[in-house]
């Protein structure tokens, strides 16, 4: 072990490792930083009614970019593709930093997601090009630590810029990091010939997914209740159609059994989607409610909300060596803790104190940390051998889909409850619980699916 560590920290390999960590950091810290500064953004350029889109647009971009990154790499070569993704990310950050209104800000978030999604996917591909095979497991494990580091540093970075009254500076900081990343990619990644690959982009599924999330989000910004209801229903129909098209298409975004709840793969993916969609609203609206109700600084609000990520990271580390026979218990316990955490946090965020809010959000994250790795293992193992690679990529993809759909739905629900023009403390106390509790049934669906998966 010590020999591997010395090799990994070798003078020739250390800059390469730093490059990978920077690429992962750009994506890992982005959501936490943005969630922390969003109340400051809305106070300056408006857009409370589009709050959910700040996350949904970013996640949609990440999904599309992740699905296209393989084809992109084949066409341009790994170095050019990764550098181009970094440029796109930096441009998106600059768009948000310069945004005069919230629509431009959301457009910047979409471009950021496109760049960041491709950067992360290509960084994992780059591991095989930059390091000897004997070091791959150690590199993967070390890079995973970047996500934990982002949990600590992301809210602090966003909180410091917001407290200074310069939220735009957070995005300028990421522009600079993006430029550094591009320069490092061009200097360190080896050049390679383009490949005439046969990878095809699942364009129909991606289109239906974007339309579905867009319609769900649109339900919150139209004036007519009837039109809003129609948008929500059509959004759900579009996402169901995506699953149907995916099942029949030779170019799949998800495994063929993604919608088959008689399989471990279908149950696992449903659990992941439902739990992520149920919990993402706390990331989107948690900082705004905490600042409005308690007069907390952006830094404090960011760290309280960051309890979700912290709980996830810590519990995932604690159960990493759990014996196989205990996996069903971890899956059930994790899903149940998520359900209870969502229900408790719906009250704590809107009516409780800072300590109860932080503990309830920490519980939500602990639930994810308890079960996620084992959910992923059973989801992948339940797929046919020829689809296990696709099932592996489907795990983060479905998490992003759940986050995008949940963010858009949370924005629609917030506008329906009267939070489209800001968070009033009195209204937050009266109507706020419904904003988050409305998604508890999704957590229940995830819990039931997890229970059945653990029994399989």
BELHUWO-V798529 format. One record per backbone hydrogen bond with DSSP energy under -1.0 kcal/mol. NH is the residue of the N-H (numbers start at 1). CO is the residue of the C=O. Records with the same first field share a line. If there is no record, write none. Layout:
NH = CO / CO
This chain:
5 = 1
6 = 2
7 = 3
8 = 4
9 = 5
10 = 7
14 = 10
17 = 13
18 = 14
19 = 15
20 = 16
21 = 17
22 = 18
23 = 19
24 = 20
25 = 21
26 = 22
28 = 24
29 = 25
33 = 29
34 = 30
35 = 31
36 = 32
37 = 33
38 = 34
41 = 37
42 = 38
43 = 39
44 = 40
45 = 41
46 = 42
50 = 47
51 = 48
53 = 50
54 = 51
56 = 52
57 = 53
59 = 55
60 = 56
61 = 57
62 = 58
63 = 59
64 = 60
65 = 61
66 = 62
67 = 63
68 = 64
69 = 65
72 = 68
73 = 69
74 = 70
75 = 71
76 = 72
77 = 73
81 = 77
82 = 78
83 = 79
84 = 80
85 = 81
86 = 82
87 = 83
88 = 84
89 = 85
90 = 86
91 = 87
92 = 88
93 = 89
94 = 90
95 = 91
96 = 92
97 = 93
98 = 94
105 = 101
106 = 102
107 = 103
108 = 104
109 = 105
110 = 106
111 = 107
112 = 108
113 = 109
114 = 110
115 = 111
116 = 112
117 = 113
118 = 114
119 = 115
120 = 116
121 = 117
122 = 118
123 = 119
124 = 120
125 = 121
126 = 122
128 = 125
130 = 126
131 = 127
135 = 132
136 = 133
139 = 135
140 = 136
141 = 137
142 = 138
143 = 139
144 = 140
146 = 143
149 = 145
150 = 146
151 = 147
153 = 149
154 = 150
157 = 153
158 = 154
159 = 155
160 = 156
161 = 157
162 = 158
163 = 159
164 = 160
165 = 162
166 = 161
169 = 166
170 = 167
172 = 168
173 = 169
174 = 170
175 = 171
176 = 172
177 = 173
178 = 174
179 = 175
180 = 176
181 = 177
182 = 178
183 = 179
184 = 180
185 = 181
186 = 182
187 = 183
188 = 184
189 = 185
195 = 74
197 = 195
203 = 201
206 = 202
207 = 203
208 = 204
209 = 205
210 = 206
211 = 207
212 = 208
213 = 209
214 = 210
215 = 211
216 = 212
217 = 213
218 = 214
219 = 215
220 = 217
221 = 218
228 = 224
229 = 225
230 = 226
231 = 227
232 = 228
233 = 229
234 = 230
235 = 231
236 = 232
237 = 233
238 = 234
239 = 235
240 = 236
241 = 237
242 = 238
243 = 239
244 = 240
245 = 241
246 = 242
247 = 243
248 = 244
249 = 245
258 = 255
260 = 257
263 = 260
267 = 263
268 = 264
269 = 265
270 = 266
271 = 267
272 = 268
273 = 269
274 = 270
275 = 271
276 = 272
277 = 273
278 = 274
279 = 275
280 = 276
282 = 279
284 = 280
285 = 281
286 = 282
289 = 285
290 = 286
291 = 287
292 = 288
293 = 289
294 = 290
295 = 291
301 = 297
302 = 298
303 = 299
304 = 300
305 = 301
306 = 302
307 = 304
308 = 305
310 = 306
311 = 307
312 = 308
313 = 309
314 = 310
315 = 311
316 = 312
317 = 313
318 = 314
319 = 315
322 = 319
326 = 323
327 = 324
330 = 326
331 = 327
332 = 328
333 = 329
334 = 330
335 = 331
336 = 332
337 = 333
338 = 334
339 = 335
340 = 336
341 = 337
342 = 338
343 = 339
344 = 340
345 = 341
346 = 342
348 = 344
349 = 345
351 = 347
352 = 348
357 = 353
358 = 354
359 = 355
360 = 356
361 = 357
362 = 358
363 = 359
364 = 360
365 = 361
366 = 362
367 = 363
368 = 364
369 = 365
370 = 366
371 = 367
372 = 368
375 = 371
376 = 372
377 = 373
378 = 374
379 = 375
380 = 376
381 = 377
382 = 378
383 = 380
387 = 384
388 = 385
391 = 387
392 = 388
393 = 389
394 = 390
397 = 393
398 = 394
399 = 395
400 = 396
401 = 397
402 = 398
403 = 399
404 = 400
405 = 401
406 = 402
407 = 403
408 = 404
409 = 405
410 = 406
411 = 407
412 = 408
413 = 409
414 = 410
415 = 411
416 = 412
417 = 413
418 = 415
419 = 414
422 = 419
428 = 424
429 = 425
430 = 426
431 = 427
434 = 431
435 = 432
436 = 432
437 = 433
438 = 434
439 = 436
440 = 437
443 = 439
444 = 440
445 = 441
446 = 442
447 = 443
448 = 444
449 = 445
450 = 446
451 = 447
452 = 448
453 = 449
454 = 450
455 = 451
456 = 452
